Amino acid sequence: MSTAVLNNGLKATWYGHATVLLETPGGKRVMIDPFVQSNPACPKALHDVANLDLLLITHGHGDHMGDALSVIQLGQPKNVIAIHEIAVWLSGKGVQNVSGMNHGGTQEAEGLKVTMTPAIHSSSMQDGDDLVPGGTPAGYVIALENGYRVYHAGDTALFGDMALIGELWKPDLAFLPIGDHYTMGPAAAARAARLLGVKRVVPIHYGTFPVLTGTPDQLREAGKADGLEVIALRPGETLS
């Protein structure tokens, strides 16, 4: 698998769709959104998840946390972070070390600072025949040991308060959805990058299903005037 260059001690592997594995300068392994074994874009070589320190869940939809229980069993994360309602649901399934939180809060976990940010979307879990409310969807800003900050927006529309995320938490790198239909598309994602003040974006949540039509090239074109660097990874590729 090929590698793109970041040069700050972070490695980020895209599993396809919105699932990302961060390997921090301090050696921590952080997975965001456990959609792995049932993810049609995820290479089979990545299905066996191991040695997680943190698992972060942005919201309850199956294409983001559909494999949460299997990933937790395989990866044995020391801490699972999610909005309160998802944390309660996971605890009810026997998951240990779940730390619920809510928008605007920051908690320290495994030497990292994790801030939960708003997202404009919906959230629910399919539990057998029942559709269970999953609280409010979220994004995260993760401050690494060296101060570098990564923003994963989760599933969201463009919203003006992204400017406050940029002002308060100053992300250096953003993972932004661009697929359109269920989230913002490329033009809105370029505007999001401007509001956030980030110059490097890894596009996510596109191409997995036919309805997700946004492309990295469209994001590049939309962000060209702002000098936006679009780092389009292939599923299984690592930014390091």
C-alpha positions in Angstrom: 0.0 0.0 0.0 1.4 3.4 -1.0 2.0 6.3 1.4 1.4 10.0 1.2 3.6 12.3 3.3 2.5 14.3 6.3 5.8 14.7 8.2 4.6 15.3 11.8 4.6 11.8 13.3 0.9 11.0 12.5 -0.1 8.1 10.4 -3.7 8.0 9.2 -5.1 5.0 7.3 -8.4 5.3 5.4 -10.4 2.1 5.6 -12.9 3.4 3.0 -16.1 5.4 3.6 -15.7 7.3 6.8 -13.5 4.9 8.8 -10.1 6.1 9.8 -7.3 4.7 11.9 -4.9 7.2 13.5 -1.5 6.2 14.7 -0.2 9.0 16.9 3.4 10.2 17.5 3.1 8.6 20.9 2.2 5.2 19.5 -1.6 5.3 20.2 -4.0 3.7 17.8 -7.3 5.5 17.4 -10.1 4.3 15.2 -12.9 6.6 14.2 -16.2 5.0 13.1 -16.0 1.2 13.1 -17.4 0.2 9.7 -14.9 -2.4 8.8 -16.0 -6.0 8.1 -19.3 -5.0 6.4 -17.7 -2.0 4.6 -17.6 -2.8 0.9 -14.7 -0.4 0.4 -12.5 -1.8 3.2 -9.7 -4.1 2.0 -10.1 -7.6 3.5 -6.5 -7.3 4.9 -7.8 -4.7 7.3 -10.8 -6.7 8.6 -8.8 -8.1 11.5 -8.6 -5.1 13.8 -6.1 -5.3 16.7 -4.6 -3.3 19.5 -6.8 -0.3 19.6 -6.3 2.3 22.3 -9.3 4.5 21.5 -12.5 3.9 19.5 -14.5 7.1 18.6 -18.0 6.9 17.2 -19.6 9.9 15.4 -23.2 8.7 15.2 -25.4 5.6 15.1 -25.8 4.7 11.5 -24.8 1.3 10.3 -22.3 2.7 7.8 -20.4 4.2 10.7 -20.8 1.9 13.7 -22.4 -1.2 12.2 -19.3 -3.3 13.1 -18.8 -1.7 16.5 -19.3 -4.8 18.6 -17.0 -7.0 16.4 -14.3 -4.3 16.3 -14.5 -3.9 20.0 -14.1 -7.6 20.5 -11.2 -7.8 18.1 -9.4 -4.5 18.9 -10.0 -4.4 22.7 -9.9 -0.6 22.9 -9.0 0.8 26.3 -11.7 3.5 25.9 -14.7 3.8 23.7 -16.0 7.4 23.2 -19.4 8.3 21.9 -22.4 10.6 22.5 -24.2 9.7 25.8 -27.1 7.7 24.1 -24.8 5.5 22.1 -22.5 5.0 25.1 -25.6 3.8 27.1 -26.6 1.5 24.3 -23.1 0.0 24.0 -22.9 -0.5 27.8 -26.2 -2.4 27.6 -24.5 -4.7 25.1 -21.8 -5.5 27.6 -19.1 -3.2 26.3 -16.7 -2.0 29.0 -14.8 1.2 29.3 -17.4 3.3 27.5 -17.1 7.1 28.1 -20.1 9.0 27.0 -19.9 12.8 26.4 -21.6 15.6 24.5 -21.0 18.5 22.2 -18.5 21.1 23.4 -16.9 18.8 25.9 -13.3 17.7 26.0 -11.9 14.6 27.7 -8.4 13.3 28.1 -8.0 9.7 27.0 -4.8 7.7 26.6 -2.8 10.9 26.6 -4.9 12.6 23.9 -7.5 15.4 24.2 -10.8 14.5 22.5 -13.3 17.3 21.8 -16.8 16.5 20.6 -18.1 19.0 18.0 -21.6 19.4 16.5 -22.7 17.8 13.2 -25.9 18.4 11.3 -27.3 14.9 10.4 -29.4 12.2 12.1 -28.4 9.2 14.2 -30.0 5.9 15.1 -29.1 2.2 15.6 -30.8 -0.8 14.1 -31.2 -3.2 17.0 -32.9 -6.3 15.7 -36.3 -5.1 14.3 -36.1 -1.9 16.3 -34.7 1.5 15.2 -33.2 3.0 18.4 -32.5 6.7 18.7 -28.8 7.4 18.7 -28.6 10.8 20.3 -27.2 13.7 18.3 -24.5 13.2 15.6 -21.1 14.6 16.2 -17.6 15.2 15.0 -14.3 15.2 16.9 -11.1 17.3 17.2 -8.3 15.1 18.5 -5.3 16.8 19.9 -2.2 14.6 19.6 0.7 14.4 22.0 2.7 16.9 19.9 -0.2 19.4 19.7 -1.1 18.5 16.1 -4.9 18.5 15.8 -7.1 16.4 13.6 -10.8 17.1 12.9 -13.1 14.3 11.7 -16.4 15.9 10.8 -18.5 12.7 10.9 -21.6 13.0 8.6 -22.6 16.6 8.3 -24.0 19.4 6.2 -22.1 22.6 6.0 -22.8 24.9 9.0 -21.6 28.3 9.8 -20.3 27.4 13.3 -17.5 25.4 11.7 -15.8 28.8 11.9 -16.0 28.5 15.7 -14.4 25.0 15.5 -11.6 26.6 13.6 -11.3 29.5 16.0 -11.5 27.5 19.2 -9.7 24.2 18.4 -7.6 25.1 15.4 -7.5 21.8 13.5 -4.4 21.2 11.3 -5.9 18.4 9.1 -9.6 17.7 8.4 -11.4 14.6 7.3 -14.5 15.9 5.5 -17.4 14.1 3.9 -17.9 15.0 0.2 -20.3 12.4 -1.1 -23.4 14.6 -1.3 -27.0 13.3 -0.9 -26.6 12.3 2.8 -23.8 14.9 3.6 -22.4 18.0 2.2 -20.9 17.7 -1.3 -17.5 19.0 -2.6 -18.4 22.7 -3.0 -19.8 22.8 0.5 -16.8 20.9 1.9 -14.5 23.4 0.3 -16.4 26.2 2.1 -16.2 24.1 5.3 -12.4 24.0 4.9 -12.3 27.8 4.6 -14.4 28.2 7.7 -12.3 25.8 9.6 -9.1 27.5 8.4 -7.5 24.2 7.3 -5.4 23.9 4.2 -5.2 20.1 4.1 -8.3 17.9 3.7 -8.7 14.2 3.3 -12.1 13.6 1.6 -14.2 10.8 3.1 -17.8 9.4 2.7 -17.8 9.3 -1.1 -17.8 6.5 -3.7 -18.8 3.7 -1.4 -22.3 3.6 -2.8 -23.6 4.9 -6.1 -25.6 7.7 -4.5 -22.4 9.3 -3.1 -21.4 11.1 -6.3 -19.0 13.8 -5.0 -15.3 13.4 -6.0 -11.9 14.6 -4.8 -11.4 16.3 -8.1 -14.5 18.4 -7.6 -13.2 19.3 -4.1 -9.9 20.3 -5.6 -11.6 22.6 -8.1 -13.9 24.1 -5.5 -11.0 24.8 -3.2 -8.4 25.9 -5.8 -8.8 29.6 -5.1 -8.1 29.0 -1.4 -5.0 26.9 -2.0 -6.6 23.8 -0.6 -4.5 20.7 -0.6 -6.8 17.6 -1.1 -5.2 14.4 -0.1 -7.3 11.7 -1.7 -6.3 8.3 -0.3 -7.3 4.9 -1.7 -9.0 2.5 0.8 -6.2 0.9 2.8 -3.7 3.7 1.9 -1.8 5.5 4.8 -1.1 9.2 5.1 2.2 9.4 7.1 
